[in-house]
Amino acid sequence: MLDAAASASGVKPGDTVKATFDYEATDTDEPTLKDVDAVTLISCEGDWLEGTVASGACGLFPAAYATPHGHHGAAPKKKTK
């Protein structure tokens, strides 16, 4: 089941997300991520995603550490006079 954040961003198992921050694994079932890693999602559950990094590492990581691949966020608003 997708959580609200994952659902709102449109990610689902099979999608690729980009790590947006470094994440140091704190358990054996978590991969260490660098802020440029692409991760193929296996599942989306609550505030956690499960995926496989190109290096072959696989496991759970916080959804807040990733964005949909190719997503660069909202463009900054221009100041108006």
Rosetta blueprint (number, residue, H / E / L):
1 M L
2 L L
3 D L
4 A H
5 A H
6 A H
7 S H
8 A H
9 S H
10 G L
11 V L
12 K L
13 P L
14 G L
15 D L
16 T E
17 V E
18 K E
19 A E
20 T L
21 F L
22 D L
23 Y E
24 E L
25 A L
26 T L
27 D L
28 T L
29 D L
30 E L
31 P L
32 T L
33 L E
34 K L
35 D L
36 V L
37 D L
38 A E
39 V E
40 T E
41 L E
42 I E
43 S E
44 C E
45 E E
46 G L
47 D L
48 W E
49 L E
50 E E
51 G E
52 T E
53 V E
54 A L
55 S L
56 G L
57 A L
58 C E
59 G E
60 L E
61 F E
62 P E
63 A H
64 A H
65 Y H
66 A E
67 T E
68 P E
69 H L
70 G L
71 H L
72 H L
73 G L
74 A L
75 A L
76 P L
77 K L
78 K L
79 K L
80 T L
81 K L
